[in-house]
Amino acid sequence: MAGIAWVNGRLQSPEEPALAPTDGGFLYGEGLFETMRAYRGRAFLLDRHLTRLLTAAADLSFTPPTGEVLAAAVEETLRASGLLDASVG
């Protein structure tokens, strides 16, 4: 699989294991995601996507990274991938 992933604050290959056996997503199927489109290396309406994601996280009592951290992660991942037009999720 091609691409790059941002997991727990660092970039890594998507093939590299990243899930702890005690993770709520692994144990109970807990999860939350947001998919966005990137054009010219920038995520389209990133602020709106992050607002929706963080609102849903609060509704589920999840404690995600801050919006600033997530925005930086999206930008860093897009830069590292070298893709100008991409799907980010």
C-alpha positions as CSV (number, residue, x, y, z in Angstrom):
1,M,0.0,0.0,0.0
2,A,1.3,3.4,-0.9
3,G,1.1,6.5,1.2
4,I,1.9,7.7,4.7
5,A,0.1,7.8,8.0
6,W,0.2,10.1,11.0
7,V,-0.2,8.0,14.1
8,N,0.1,9.2,17.7
9,G,2.1,12.3,16.7
10,R,4.5,10.9,14.1
11,L,4.6,9.9,10.5
12,Q,4.9,6.3,9.6
13,S,4.4,3.8,6.8
14,P,0.8,2.5,6.7
15,E,2.1,-1.0,6.9
16,E,3.8,-0.4,10.3
17,P,1.8,-1.7,13.2
18,A,0.2,1.1,15.3
19,L,-2.6,-0.4,17.3
20,A,-2.2,-1.4,20.9
21,P,-4.2,-4.4,22.1
22,T,-5.7,-2.3,24.8
23,D,-7.0,0.4,22.3
24,G,-10.8,1.0,22.6
25,G,-11.1,0.8,18.8
26,F,-9.6,-2.7,18.9
27,L,-11.4,-3.9,22.0
28,Y,-14.8,-2.3,21.5
29,G,-15.0,-1.1,17.9
30,E,-14.9,2.6,19.1
31,G,-13.9,5.0,16.4
32,L,-14.4,8.3,14.7
33,F,-13.1,9.5,11.4
34,E,-13.5,12.4,8.9
35,T,-12.5,12.2,5.3
36,M,-11.6,15.3,3.3
37,R,-10.3,16.1,-0.1
38,A,-7.0,17.9,-0.7
39,Y,-6.3,20.1,-3.7
40,R,-2.9,21.6,-4.5
41,G,-1.6,20.1,-1.3
42,R,-4.2,21.7,1.0
43,A,-7.2,20.1,2.6
44,F,-10.4,21.7,1.4
45,L,-12.5,23.4,4.2
46,L,-10.1,21.9,6.8
47,D,-11.5,24.1,9.6
48,R,-15.1,22.8,9.0
49,H,-13.9,19.2,8.9
50,L,-12.0,19.6,12.2
51,T,-14.9,21.3,13.9
52,R,-17.2,18.5,12.9
53,L,-14.7,15.9,14.0
54,L,-14.1,17.6,17.4
55,T,-17.8,18.1,18.0
56,A,-18.4,14.4,17.4
57,A,-15.5,13.4,19.6
58,A,-16.9,15.4,22.5
59,D,-20.3,13.8,21.9
60,L,-18.6,10.4,22.3
61,S,-16.5,11.5,25.3
62,F,-13.3,10.9,23.2
63,T,-10.2,13.1,24.0
64,P,-8.6,13.8,20.7
65,P,-5.6,16.0,20.0
66,T,-6.5,19.7,19.6
67,G,-7.7,21.2,16.4
68,E,-4.3,22.9,15.9
69,V,-2.5,19.6,16.3
70,L,-4.8,17.8,13.9
71,A,-4.5,20.6,11.3
72,A,-0.7,20.5,11.6
73,A,-0.9,16.7,11.2
74,V,-3.0,16.9,8.0
75,E,-0.6,19.5,6.6
76,E,2.5,17.5,7.6
77,T,1.1,14.3,6.2
78,L,0.2,15.9,2.9
79,R,3.7,17.5,2.5
80,A,5.4,14.2,3.4
81,S,3.2,12.2,0.9
82,G,4.2,14.5,-2.0
83,L,0.6,14.4,-3.2
84,L,-1.1,17.6,-4.3
85,D,-4.5,16.1,-4.9
86,A,-5.5,13.4,-2.4
87,S,-8.1,12.0,-0.1
88,V,-7.2,12.5,3.6
89,G,-8.9,10.5,6.2
